[in-house]
Amino acid sequence: MDSLQVQPVARMVTGVCWLPPRAGNAFTDTDLYFVSGSSAKHKELILWTTANPDFDQTDDTANLATLVAKVPHDGDVHDIIAPTNDIVATASSFGTVSIYNITDTNTLSLRESVTAHRFSNDEPAVATSLSVQPLDSASAEIASCGEDGRIAFAPLSRLDALQRYEVDSTVITGVCWPMPTQLAAATRAGQVKLFDRRTPDQVQAVFVDPSHEHAFECIAAHPSQSFRLATGTDTGAVLIWDTRNLKKPAMEAFNVHDANVWSVQFHPNDPSKIVSCSDDASMAVTQWVSEDGQERDVRRLSAFFNALSINCFDVCPFTRASVIVAGSDSGNLLMEKNTQFGIF
């Protein structure tokens, strides 16, 4: 099992994401920026910087993250995404979706917040996940899902134009955009549901694992194959779906963890590998595409000083090296900077 670098931050880290490079190309930036979100006693967003491993870094301290700015957050942070290099969006335990500005002087400030998720008794429901429509335009929408069984949509430029749709009677744990017009959601009842954004109140297709009963904890879309999805389960499995046949999708399961899989992501540098993190305090990089009939490799990552759940991670899509940042219940930031050509 490979080791993750550990940096204690004295707060439960429940969300993390890389920021797009300031100059438009991380290959020329000596520093990378990311944002973490925390929960429990310390509810806040923190902007960090770390050295870009694409440059020759000989000093060990170059692998450590440096705090740049922080701001209080209303409720526990359940998800963070960065649509651009100057804004981040968050999902809150209070059911709110919020957008924060990042200024040229590296400060964080709340721009807008809206309550997106409520139960029928008007009590706030946890907003569990966020995803931004893959459009290069100001009209791109942000989608959120929650414990109220609803999906909400709003333009990034105007959260108060929110639209809500009830799509399930159970908790929706994850949401993603396989295509600009298609949305996929994962539920605690072990279903994957597909929706057409133009008719979001109508379910396009529903998928389940016929061989096992799972609760799905997360979902991710392949970066270039819109028919390919990944889900993480409460039993420690990562499921890869091929949805080209909506009536009978192909599915393959990889039992890579011993407990709930909280997040999955196709590796942006090599989507034949899927990265996951778990309540078992480990991460895994799984070769889900078989090469010439060879056995599928699984590379496991953990840290001696991190005994509790790894809640979240993000793989940097802007560097040649494989750079992963993660957060845990142990009050740690975790990082791996792999400058080798191969990830294994």
N, C-alpha and C positions, 0 to 999 in steps of 0.2 A: 504494500500500500504506500503510495507516494504522500509526501508531506505538504501541507499547505502552510504558508507563512501566516503567522498570527500577530495581530496588533490589538492589544486590549483597548477598548474605548469606553468601558464602564457603563454601557447601556445595551439593552436588548435590541439588536438590529433586525428589523422585520421587512425592510425594503432597500433595494440598491439598484442604481442604474448608471451607466456611462453617459456622459454628455458628448454630443457630436463635437468634433474639433472646431476651435475658434476660427482657424484659417481655412477651413473647408477640407483639409487633408491632414490627417494625423501623422502621416509619414514625415511631415516637416515640423511637427510640434514636439519639442523636447519634454513637455509635460502633458499628462492626461488628466481630465477632471471627471469626477463622479459624485453622485449624491446618495447619501444614505438616509433612511428614515428609521426612527426608533419608537418603542412602545413602552407601556407600563409606567415606571417612575419618570423617565425622560421621554416626553413626547415632542420630538423635534426633527427638523431636517438639517443635515450638515453637508456642506460642500467641501470636497477633499480634492487634493491634487497628488499625483504620483508620477514618478519618472517613466517616460516612454521607453520600453525595452528595445524598441527598434533602433535606438541609439546605444552606443557602447557605454554601459554603466558598470564601472568596476568597483564602485563603493557600495558596500552592503546596505548602507542607509538609503540608497536610491530605490530600494524595494519597499520602503515604508511610505504610508500615506500621511499627508500633512493637512491638518484642519485649516480651512480658508475662511469659512463663515458658517453661522448657524442661525436658525430662527425657530421659535416655538411652532408646534403643529397642533391643530384642534383635533384631539383624539389619537388613538393608536394608528400608526401608518401601516396599511395593509398592502399597498402597492405603490410603486413609483415608475413613471415613464418620462422620457425626455424627447418630446416631439422635435425640438430644435435646440440649438446650443444656448439659447437664452431663456427658455422656460422649462419647467418641470410640472407634471401633473401628479396628484396624489389621490389615493382612495383611503377613506378614514373609517374607523370603527363607529363614528357617529353618522355614517351614511352619506357623508359629503364627498364631492369631487372638487378639488381645489387646483388652481393654477398659480404657480409662483414665478416671478420674474428673477432672472439672474443678470445683474448689471455688468457693464464693462469693468467696474471696479470690484467685481466678485462679491457682491452682496446679494442676499436673498430677501425677497419681499412678497407678501401675499397680494396677488392681483385680483382674484375673483374666486368665490366659493359658492356652491349650490348644494342643497340637500337632494340627492338623487335617489335615495332608497329609504323607504318607510314601510312598516307593516300596516295591515289594514286598520289597526287601532291607532295609527298615526305615530307610533313609537319609531324612533330611528332604527334602521336595519344596517348592519355592517356592509359597507361597500368592499367587496372582496378582491376585485381585479379590474384592471384598465387595459385598453388597447386603442391605438390610434390608427385610423383609416390610412392605408398605404397610398396616399395621394400627395404629390408635390404641389400643393396649392393651399391658399388661405382658407378654402372651403372644407378642408379635411375635418372629419368628425372624430370625437373621442367617444368610445363606448365603455360603459361600466356595467358591472353586474353585482348582485348582492344577495344577502340572506333572505330577502323578501321575494325571491323568485322572479325578479324583474331585470330587464336590460334597459339601460337608459342611454340616449344619444344626445349629443350637443355639439355644435360647432366649436372648434378650439378658440375661435375669436369671440364667442359669446355663449357662456355657459347657461345664462338665464333663458336661452331658447331650448331648454331641455325637453325631450320627449321620452316618456316611459312606456314600456310594454311588459305585461305579465306573460311570461313564457313557460313558467314551471311552478309547481306547488312546493318544490323543495329548494334548498340552497343552491344557487349557481356559484360555483367556485372559481371558474375561469372563463375568459372570453378572448378571442383573437379574430383577426381578419385574414382569412386565406386569400381573398381577393377584395378589391375596393367595393364590390357590390355584395359580398358574401361574408357572413359572420358565423363563427362556430362557438358553441358554449359547452362547458362541462358541468355536470351536476353531481351533487352529493349522492344522488340515487343511482349513479353509475351509468349515465347516459351522455352521449354526445349529440347535440342538436345543431343542425344547420339552418340558417335563415337567409333569405334574400333581403337586403337592406330596404329595397323598394316596397316590400310587404312584410315588415318585421313581426306582425302579429300572426303570421302563418308559418308553421314549421315546415321546412323543406324536406328534412330527413331526420331520422333518429337512429342512432347506433348504440348497441350494447355488446358487451363481451358475453357470448352465449355459454362459455365454459366456466366462468367464475362470477361471483357477485363481488363487485368492487364499489367503493365510493371514489369518484374522481376528484382529485384535489387541485388539478391544474391542467392547462391545455396550451399547446403552442403550434403555430403553423410553420411549415417548411418555407425557407426564404425564396425559393424559386419554383417549387412544385406545389401548386395550389391545392392539389388533391391529397396532399400528404399532411397528416396531423399526428401529434404526439400527446398522450395524456399520462399523468402520474396518478397512482392509486394509493388507497389507504393500506394496501397489503405489501407495498414496497416494489411494485412492478411498474415498468414503463411500457406503454402500449403504443405501437406505431400503426397508424391506420392509412389505408389506401382507399379513398372514397370515390374512385372513378365509377364504380357500380354502386349507386346510391341505395339500391334494394338489398345488396349483399356485399358490403365493403370487406376487403381483405384486412386482416389484423394479425400482428405478431407481438407476443409478449416477451419482455426481458425482465427477469426477476433479479434486479441488481441491488435492492436495498432490503433492510429488515424491518422497516417501519414506513409510515406515511411519506410519500414523495410530494414535497411542497412546491417544487418548481421544475420545469423541463424547458430545454431550449436546444434547437438544432444549432450546432456549432457554426457560426457565420463563415469561418475560414474553410471548413470542411463539413458540409451538411450530412455526410455519410456517418457522422458521429452525433450522438445525442448526449447532452450534459444534463445532469439531474442532481438535486440535493434533497436531503431527507431528515426526518426526525431521529434517525439513527446516528446523527452527528457525522455523516460522511457525504461526499459527493462522488459521482461516477461519470466517466466518459465512456460511452458504449458505442462500439462499432456495429451499427445495426444493418449496414449493407455488407453482405458477404462478398469477399473478393476471391474468385476462382475456387469456390467451395471451401475456403479456409474457415476455421473456427472463429466465431465472433469474439473479439477482444473486449474486455472491460477493464478500464484503468480506474482504480479507486483512490480517492483523495481524502485525507483526514488530518487532524492535528492533535498532538499529544495533550496540549493545554486547552483543547476544546471538547468537552465531554457532552455538551447538550446540543439540541437540535440546530442544524444549519437551515435557516428559514428561507433564505433567498440568495440569489446570485445573478450576475450578468456577465456575459462573455463580450469583450470589447470587439465590435465589428470594424474598427477603424485602424487596426494595427496589423502588421505582418505576423508578429508574434501572437501566440495564443495567451491572452491576458484575461484572467477570471478574478472577479472580486465577489465576495460573499459575506453574509452576516449571520450571526448566531445568537441563540439564547444565552450563551456563555458570556455575553458582553464583548464579543470580539468581531473585528473585521478580519477576514481571511482572504489570502491572495495567492495566486500562482501566476508567474510570468515565465512562459515556456518559449524560449527563443529558437528551439530546434524546429526544423522544417516539419517533422511529423509530430503529431500530438501524443502518440504512444511511444 
